[in-house]
Amino acid sequence: MPIPLDKLDALPKSEQPASRTLAARGITPEERARVRALLKTATSYQPVDAEKDEAAKASREQSLAERDAALRVLRVWCEEWSTIARQLIRRKDWLIALGLASRKRPKKPAPVV
């Protein structure tokens, strides 16, 4: 089954307006060659070397640990900031805009009997 890139390359010279339109939209022969190379890489199978896989896994675990530590620091900062903001800002609409308060729902009226 031919891929659409092959169909674009096979356009006859009589289709020049279509080729110009595609080129104007960024689908040039160079771009098609780049996408074809990416497609070849994406569809090719490469077995993973066990040593490289272990190194990648260790690196990934280290970066996840660093991310978790950064998120903990951010959480502490956000809690401190929100505490200070709640003490200093008294206007309810400002607190709502900052996400530190919510609107009260109107009470339902008592049913008329």
C-alpha positions in Angstrom: 0.0 0.0 0.0 1.6 3.3 -1.0 1.8 5.9 1.6 0.4 9.4 0.8 4.0 10.8 0.5 4.5 8.5 -2.5 1.3 9.8 -4.1 2.5 13.3 -3.7 5.8 12.5 -5.3 4.0 10.8 -8.2 1.9 13.9 -9.1 2.2 14.5 -12.8 3.5 17.8 -14.1 0.0 18.7 -15.1 -0.8 19.1 -11.4 1.5 22.1 -11.0 -1.2 24.3 -9.3 -1.7 21.6 -6.7 2.1 21.3 -6.1 2.4 25.1 -5.8 -0.5 25.1 -3.3 1.1 22.4 -1.2 4.5 24.2 -1.3 2.8 27.4 -0.1 1.4 25.4 2.8 4.8 24.1 3.8 4.7 20.7 2.1 7.8 21.0 0.0 9.9 18.1 -1.4 12.4 18.7 1.4 9.6 18.4 4.1 8.3 15.3 2.5 11.8 13.8 2.6 12.1 14.7 6.3 8.7 13.2 7.1 9.6 10.1 5.1 12.8 9.7 7.2 10.8 10.1 10.4 8.2 7.6 9.2 11.0 5.1 8.5 12.4 5.5 12.0 9.0 5.2 13.6 8.1 2.0 11.7 11.5 0.3 12.1 12.1 -2.2 14.9 15.3 -1.9 16.9 15.9 -4.3 19.7 16.9 -2.6 22.9 20.3 -3.3 24.4 19.9 -4.5 28.0 22.7 -2.3 29.4 21.4 0.8 27.7 17.9 -0.1 29.0 19.1 -0.4 32.5 21.0 2.9 32.3 17.9 4.6 30.8 15.8 3.2 33.6 18.2 4.4 36.3 18.3 7.9 34.7 14.5 7.9 34.5 14.2 6.9 38.2 16.6 9.7 39.1 14.7 12.3 37.1 11.5 11.2 38.7 13.0 11.5 42.2 14.2 15.0 41.3 10.7 15.9 40.0 9.1 14.6 43.2 11.5 16.6 45.3 10.7 19.8 43.3 7.0 19.1 43.6 7.3 18.8 47.4 9.2 22.2 47.5 6.5 23.7 45.3 3.7 22.3 47.5 5.3 23.9 50.7 5.6 27.2 48.9 2.0 27.1 47.7 0.7 26.3 51.1 2.7 29.2 52.7 1.6 31.6 50.0 -2.1 30.7 50.3 -1.9 31.1 54.1 -0.4 34.5 53.8 -2.8 35.5 51.1 -5.8 34.4 53.2 -4.6 36.5 56.1 -3.8 39.7 54.1 -6.7 39.7 51.5 -10.1 40.3 53.0 -12.2 40.8 49.8 -14.1 37.7 49.1 -14.1 38.3 45.3 -10.3 38.6 45.2 -10.0 35.3 47.2 -12.4 33.7 44.8 -10.3 34.9 41.8 -7.2 33.5 43.4 -8.8 30.2 44.0 -8.6 30.5 47.7 -12.4 30.7 48.4 -15.6 29.7 46.7 -19.0 31.2 46.2 -21.8 30.3 48.6 -24.6 28.5 46.9 -27.9 30.3 47.3 -30.3 28.6 49.8 -33.3 27.0 48.2 -36.5 28.7 49.3 -38.9 26.7 51.4 -41.6 25.0 49.4 -44.9 26.8 49.5 -47.7 24.6 50.8 
